[in-house]
């Protein structure tokens, strides 16, 4: 894959040094990373509009990521509604260790994709 846009469910605004959120739908932020030819080309952090919802936050987050033209979501867990909506938008998902930094999660995901 030459170009890929990844969204990672994150805890804050620390970019590649941030940690994964323990939850997908209520993640405070999503760190968006554009990868071209295996290298990070752009990093952007967006607030998750679903973070404050009592219910339905996962599908709201998924819809937001679909609008941002995301190709792949990295998260420590995904609920069934969020996962189904991501699949409907042809967004791939990879579950990664919640204790990973964003940089580590991206490295793990790219190694899985390339194998």
Secondary structure by P-SEA (a helix, b strand, c coil): ccbbbbbbbccccccccbbbbcccccccbbbbbbbccccccbbbbbbbcccccccaaaaaaaaaaaaacccbbbcccccaaaaaaaaaacbbbbbccccccaaaaaaaaaaaaac
